[in-house]
Amino acid sequence: FRPQYNKNEVLNLYICLMQGFITIFSGAPGTGKTSICNIMGHTLGLDEELLNCNNISTKRFVTIPVEKGWTSKKDLIGYYNPLSNKIERNNSNLYDLLRILNAEKDESSLPAVILLDEANMSTMEYYWSDFINISDNINGKNNPIPYNNIRVKIHFMFWLLCNFNKKT
């Protein structure tokens, strides 16, 4: 089953996706939530590999499958390991994208999207708390994430996919 969208529905989706920090797609499994987000990310050119000034390659559209049992931001991004003096990255694509956004500051107007697939698989307040805090403060400035002094811009967005079935 693949839903059919008319021109107005597609335009409404683009408007909704580009206006907010958070856009939530919810519904039964298999209804095309992930597919439409991937198509829209592709048509916006966000899934193409980019190199920044430090030769870090990343896409501006990062998909993260949320796993059951995530309990902190360590599960989403990673953590600082004081024994090795390094950041232990849990999701390197997300971490690299955040570093690129931090390095760009106000030099780029390109959007960046994090797609959290099955976002309700774990309690969001636990693993996504740093981003919840800045979602209320999006005001056109670089907003700090209390993680390794990374700052994000207004055109940094989350698209959340939530399945509603007997398991959730």
Sine and cosine of phi, psi and omega as CSV:
sin_phi,cos_phi,sin_psi,cos_psi,sin_omega,cos_omega
0.00,0.00,0.82,-0.57,0.08,-1.00
-0.77,-0.63,0.88,-0.48,-0.02,-1.00
-0.91,0.42,0.49,-0.87,0.07,-1.00
-0.98,-0.19,0.70,-0.71,-0.01,-1.00
-0.88,-0.48,0.71,-0.71,0.10,-0.99
-1.00,0.03,0.11,-0.99,-0.09,-1.00
-0.84,0.54,-0.69,0.73,-0.01,-1.00
-0.91,0.41,-0.61,0.79,0.04,-1.00
-0.91,0.41,-0.65,0.76,0.03,-1.00
-0.91,0.42,-0.70,0.71,0.04,-1.00
-0.88,0.47,-0.67,0.75,0.04,-1.00
-0.88,0.47,-0.63,0.77,0.05,-1.00
-0.89,0.46,-0.73,0.68,0.01,-1.00
-0.87,0.48,-0.68,0.73,0.00,-1.00
-0.88,0.47,-0.73,0.68,0.01,-1.00
-0.88,0.47,-0.69,0.72,-0.05,-1.00
-0.91,0.41,-0.60,0.80,-0.11,-0.99
-1.00,-0.01,-0.19,0.98,-0.05,-1.00
-1.00,0.01,-0.40,0.92,-0.13,-0.99
-0.86,-0.51,0.29,-0.96,0.08,-1.00
-0.96,0.29,-0.54,0.84,-0.04,-1.00
-0.77,-0.64,0.78,-0.63,0.14,-0.99
-0.79,-0.61,0.77,-0.64,-0.06,-1.00
-0.93,-0.38,0.80,-0.61,0.14,-0.99
-0.95,-0.30,0.82,-0.58,0.02,-1.00
-0.73,-0.68,0.47,-0.88,0.02,-1.00
0.30,-0.95,-0.06,-1.00,0.00,-1.00
-0.94,0.34,0.44,-0.90,0.06,-1.00
-0.86,0.51,0.59,-0.81,0.07,-1.00
0.99,0.12,0.23,0.97,-0.02,-1.00
-1.00,-0.09,0.05,1.00,0.11,-0.99
0.99,-0.15,0.24,0.97,-0.01,-1.00
-0.88,0.47,-0.78,0.63,-0.01,-1.00
-0.91,0.42,-0.67,0.74,-0.03,-1.00
-0.87,0.49,-0.73,0.68,-0.04,-1.00
-0.92,0.40,-0.59,0.81,0.04,-1.00
-0.92,0.40,-0.67,0.74,0.04,-1.00
-0.90,0.43,-0.65,0.76,0.04,-1.00
-0.90,0.44,-0.69,0.72,-0.02,-1.00
-0.93,0.37,-0.64,0.77,0.08,-1.00
-0.88,0.48,-0.63,0.77,0.02,-1.00
-0.92,0.38,-0.71,0.71,-0.02,-1.00
-0.92,0.39,-0.40,0.92,0.08,-1.00
-0.99,0.10,-0.07,1.00,0.02,-1.00
0.97,0.24,0.34,0.94,-0.09,-1.00
-1.00,0.09,-0.21,0.98,-0.05,-1.00
-0.99,-0.11,0.16,0.99,0.03,-1.00
-1.00,0.05,0.62,-0.78,0.02,-1.00
-0.92,0.40,0.73,-0.69,0.05,-1.00
-0.82,-0.57,0.55,-0.84,0.11,-0.99
-0.94,-0.34,0.73,-0.68,0.09,-1.00
-1.00,-0.07,-0.13,-0.99,-0.06,-1.00
-0.91,0.43,-0.36,0.93,0.03,-1.00
-0.99,-0.12,0.25,0.97,-0.03,-1.00
0.86,0.51,0.51,0.86,0.12,-0.99
-1.00,0.03,0.83,-0.56,-0.02,-1.00
-1.00,-0.08,0.77,-0.64,0.04,-1.00
-0.40,-0.92,0.26,-0.97,0.12,-0.99
-0.97,-0.23,0.40,-0.92,0.05,-1.00
-1.00,-0.05,0.16,0.99,0.06,-1.00
-0.74,-0.67,0.96,-0.28,-0.09,-1.00
-0.90,-0.44,0.82,-0.57,0.05,-1.00
-0.99,-0.16,0.77,-0.64,0.01,-1.00
-0.81,-0.58,0.91,-0.42,0.09,-1.00
-0.98,0.21,0.89,-0.45,-0.01,-1.00
-0.97,0.26,0.69,-0.72,-0.03,-1.00
-0.96,-0.29,0.48,-0.88,0.05,-1.00
-0.90,0.43,0.71,-0.71,0.06,-1.00
0.99,-0.13,0.05,1.00,0.07,-1.00
-0.91,0.41,0.74,-0.67,-0.08,-1.00
-0.81,-0.58,-0.12,0.99,-0.01,-1.00
-0.39,-0.92,0.11,-0.99,0.04,-1.00
-0.89,0.46,-0.34,0.94,0.06,-1.00
-0.86,0.51,-0.54,0.84,0.00,-1.00
-0.95,0.30,-0.51,0.86,-0.02,-1.00
-1.00,0.07,-0.76,0.65,-0.11,-0.99
-0.96,-0.28,-0.79,0.61,-0.09,-1.00
0.64,-0.77,-0.34,-0.94,-0.05,-1.00
-0.38,-0.93,0.30,-0.95,0.07,-1.00
-1.00,0.07,0.81,-0.59,0.02,-1.00
-0.99,-0.16,0.95,-0.30,-0.04,-1.00
-0.93,0.37,-0.36,0.93,0.01,-1.00
-0.96,0.30,-0.63,0.77,-0.01,-1.00
-0.99,-0.15,-0.12,0.99,-0.04,-1.00
0.87,0.50,0.56,0.83,-0.03,-1.00
-0.74,-0.68,0.33,-0.94,0.17,-0.99
-1.00,0.09,0.84,-0.54,0.08,-1.00
-1.00,-0.02,0.97,-0.26,-0.09,-1.00
-0.99,0.11,0.77,-0.64,0.08,-1.00
-1.00,0.06,-0.62,0.79,0.03,-1.00
-0.77,-0.63,0.99,-0.16,-0.12,-0.99
-0.91,0.42,-0.56,0.83,0.01,-1.00
-0.89,0.45,-0.67,0.74,0.03,-1.00
-0.92,0.40,-0.72,0.69,-0.01,-1.00
-0.88,0.48,-0.70,0.72,0.01,-1.00
-0.90,0.44,-0.64,0.76,0.04,-1.00
-0.89,0.45,-0.68,0.73,0.03,-1.00
-0.89,0.46,-0.63,0.78,0.05,-1.00
-0.90,0.43,-0.65,0.76,0.02,-1.00
-0.90,0.43,-0.70,0.71,0.03,-1.00
-0.88,0.47,-0.63,0.78,0.03,-1.00
-0.90,0.43,-0.67,0.75,-0.01,-1.00
-0.94,0.35,-0.55,0.83,-0.04,-1.00
-0.94,0.34,-0.54,0.84,-0.11,-0.99
0.77,0.63,-0.91,-0.42,-0.04,-1.00
-0.97,-0.23,0.23,0.97,-0.10,-1.00
-0.98,0.19,-0.27,0.96,-0.04,-1.00
-0.81,-0.59,0.58,-0.81,0.07,-1.00
-0.94,-0.34,0.17,0.99,0.01,-1.00
-0.96,0.30,0.68,-0.74,0.05,-1.00
-0.96,0.27,0.34,-0.94,0.11,-0.99
-0.73,-0.68,0.70,-0.72,-0.10,-1.00
-0.79,-0.62,0.73,-0.68,0.15,-0.99
-0.94,-0.34,0.87,-0.50,0.03,-1.00
-0.99,-0.17,0.93,-0.37,0.05,-1.00
-1.00,-0.08,0.98,-0.22,-0.04,-1.00
-0.99,0.15,0.78,-0.63,-0.09,-1.00
0.84,0.54,0.79,0.61,-0.08,-1.00
-0.86,0.51,-0.44,0.90,-0.02,-1.00
-1.00,-0.01,0.22,0.98,0.04,-1.00
-0.92,0.40,-0.53,0.85,0.11,-0.99
-0.80,-0.60,0.29,-0.96,-0.02,-1.00
-0.93,0.37,0.90,-0.45,-0.12,-0.99
-0.89,0.45,-0.54,0.84,-0.02,-1.00
-0.87,0.49,-0.38,0.92,0.00,-1.00
-0.99,0.14,-0.83,0.56,-0.13,-0.99
-1.00,0.05,-0.26,0.97,-0.12,-0.99
-0.89,-0.46,0.25,0.97,-0.16,-0.99
-0.87,0.49,-0.63,0.78,0.00,-1.00
-0.89,0.45,-0.59,0.81,0.01,-1.00
-0.98,0.21,-0.52,0.85,0.09,-1.00
-0.88,0.47,-0.65,0.76,0.00,-1.00
-0.88,0.48,-0.65,0.76,-0.04,-1.00
-0.99,0.12,-0.28,0.96,-0.03,-1.00
-0.90,0.44,-0.46,0.89,0.04,-1.00
-0.99,0.15,-0.21,0.98,-0.10,-0.99
-0.93,-0.36,0.18,0.98,0.00,-1.00
-0.92,0.39,0.90,-0.44,-0.08,-1.00
-0.57,-0.82,0.37,0.93,0.00,-1.00
1.00,-0.05,-0.08,1.00,0.01,-1.00
-0.98,-0.20,0.20,-0.98,0.15,-0.99
-0.96,0.28,0.85,-0.53,-0.08,-1.00
-0.97,-0.25,0.76,-0.65,-0.07,-1.00
-0.98,0.22,0.64,-0.77,0.22,-0.97
-0.97,-0.24,0.80,-0.60,-0.05,-1.00
-0.95,0.32,0.89,0.45,-0.02,-1.00
-0.48,-0.88,0.96,-0.27,0.09,-1.00
0.84,0.54,0.52,0.86,0.03,-1.00
0.82,0.57,0.56,0.83,0.03,-1.00
-1.00,0.08,0.67,-0.74,0.04,-1.00
-0.85,-0.52,0.60,-0.80,0.01,-1.00
-0.86,-0.51,0.29,-0.96,-0.08,-1.00
-0.95,-0.30,0.08,-1.00,-0.07,-1.00
-0.90,0.43,-0.46,0.89,-0.03,-1.00
-1.00,-0.05,0.47,0.88,0.13,-0.99
-0.98,-0.17,0.83,-0.55,-0.15,-0.99
-0.73,-0.68,0.40,-0.92,0.13,-0.99
-0.89,-0.46,0.75,-0.67,0.18,-0.98
-0.93,-0.36,0.87,-0.49,-0.07,-1.00
-0.96,-0.30,0.77,-0.64,0.05,-1.00
-0.94,-0.33,0.83,-0.55,-0.03,-1.00
-0.84,-0.55,0.82,-0.57,0.08,-1.00
-1.00,-0.03,0.68,-0.74,0.09,-1.00
-0.89,-0.46,0.94,-0.35,0.04,-1.00
-0.50,-0.87,-0.25,-0.97,-0.05,-1.00
-0.93,0.36,-0.35,0.94,-0.03,-1.00
-0.99,0.14,-0.47,0.88,-0.11,-0.99
-0.93,-0.36,0.00,0.00,0.00,0.00
